[in-house]
Amino acid sequence: MNVNQHPSHPDHDRFGFRSFSHGLYIGGAWRPAAGRGRIEVIDPSTEAVIVAVPDATVVDAAAAVQAAASATEGWRETPPRKRSEILRRCFELMVERSETLATLISLENGKALRDARGEVAYAAEFFRWNAEEAVRISGEFGIAPSGANRIVVDYQPIGICVLITPWNFPAAMATRKIAPALAAGCTVILKPASETPLTAYALAAIYEEAGVPPGVVNVLTTSTPGPVTAAMLADPRVRKLSFTGSTGVGRTLLAEAAKNVVSCSMELGGNAPFIVFDDADLDAAIEGLMVAKMRNAGEACTAANRIYVQSGIHDAFAEKFTQRMSALRVGPGVDSDTECGPMITRKAVEKIDRLVADAISRGGRALCGGRAPAGRGFFYPPTVLADVSPASDMNHEEIFGPVAPLYRFDSEAEVVAAANDTEYGLCAYIYTRDIGRGMRVSSKVEAGMIALNRGLVSDPAAPFGGVKQSGLGREGGQHHGISEFMEAKYIATSF
């Protein structure tokens, strides 16, 4: 099934939409939704409609669960080496098609092409990593303390998994869940965000080409995620829910999953502190902040949301950082020289505007940016705010945009208390030349991940996840990612 080109989009020939399959991907087949509904996919740079994709109903959800159930036994019994080879082929195909995938991400998501290329490389790594881990799943064997029996622990696939991913990293958030689930021997149903479904469908075609059997991966898009997800979770054959998104939606999904005691992994919101001590390498800290704040134009749960700079270097830091932010080129994501693309929707721009206006009304000063431009596209300029009050809304909410609020602090104890004054605990960034202080503060800051003298924390080989209201479970890592999709079975034997 080919994408239907929409005449309102100015670049349909440039991006070769005809080469992309779309439709619900269920049981290895591309199919329309049970109803007649369609979801328009909008280019955030132009506000033009790219294409329309099928709008799945609860009927389609049931079909996806059935397809996953039909494929469960065959995939579960597939030798680990065979599963590993298929995952490795997924990695290779993603690398081969990386430029095409990056362009597609930039188009539907709006992120700068350089960021999209980085996302594709990162997303592909989850297949390479889990291809290697698929053959290393082992059990346990021991003697009971009483000596009466042997303890055998076998790790088995948990079953059908429902995976729900957000729009900000449409490739990476999908592969971070799909790859370990497949390595574990599970079948999956992916529900990508309706804002960015094209990447998910393009990847489904790659999985098929790589040899993933029909029904092992199913993809459906819907404008009514509540009823569709509830219908899948109500099916007793579904045993896992993995969700990446807001804390508010995560709470709702946890309540829904509890009805059938479905195992849940939740990667939720963040409010990351970025702490710079007086003894930090100033230039290195600014470079790290440019990555931590401006990767994907700030639309990331790991984005630096509160920047704490010690008084001794605060003013010099603010001046240099503002120069860097002011120099960034804002433009369409697909343009090769763009450094900051548009936000995902008009609603996102309005939220950023509200947070900035609130901070300024409480005494904050805009050192650069601070106001959305007129014209088409969901753009917001890189913005630096000084003298931000801790009472400002942005101190407690995810900004999810290219806005960097600066806070001044004096002591270590003061900044640790400020960093922990949030319901979130996903990640934190710390810059200091004193490794003792760095480790000490890392142990005190309440976060699942710490970047010490680094602006980037994500790695397929490391466990990704948060504490407090930032989530449950971990994705990635040597065994953490796969173990989320497995159940431990204990066998007592006297042999």
Summary of the structure (lengths in Angstrom):
residues: 495
radius of gyration: 23.1
end to end distance: 56.9
largest distance: 76.6
contacts: 1812
relative contact order: 0.13
helix: 41%
strand: 21%
